[in-house]
Amino acid sequence: MIRGFRTFKQFQNSGEGIASNVLSGRLRRLSAAGIITAESDASDRRMINYRLTDKGIDLAPALLELLIWGARHENTGVPCAAIEPLTKNREALLAEVRRRWQQRDPAPLQAKTGEWLWPEK
């Protein structure tokens, strides 16, 4: 939702250090719960893209609040300056998340470095 990841490989290479069997199991459970769906890529039918469902995108406000809470109260390594745009622009950010989801825009809102690419720069 934030970083624009869609494929198993992108999730695996995200720097979280998650084992492939654990990631695979989590993606299966999210799919079974109706939070994500797996779709074949239009340009390469062998590649699977994971996408939030209506049910999944409705979790965006709760996930945003958890992200802000975690950055404030846990040692996540995320600088306060990186969280400030989120706290000040919650509604606009959520609207942009939903817009990108509706338009199937995979552009990330946050770079791997933690820099926010939103609002558009």
C-alpha positions, 0 to 999 in steps of 0.5 A: 500500500505504501511502497507499491510492492506487488510481487512475491519477489518485491516483498521478499527483497523489501529488507524485512528479512522475511523467510520465503516460506513465511511470506508465502504463508502470510500471502496465502492467509491474506488471500484466504481472508479476502484482504488481497487477491492474486492476479497474473501480470498482464505483460507476463502471465507467469508473474503474480501481482498481489493487490488489495481487495475492497476489504483490504483497502478499507484497512488503510486508515487503521494501518496508517494509524498503526504506522504512526503509532509504531514510529512514535512509540517503538524504536523503528529507526524511522525519524520523526520528520518522516512521520510528520507528513503523515500526521498532518495530512492523514485524509489527503494521504488516504485519499491518494492511497485509494486513488492509486488503488482504484487506478491500479497505479503501482507508484510507491508513496515511500521510497526504500530509503524512507523518504516520502514520495508524497505529496508528489515532488 
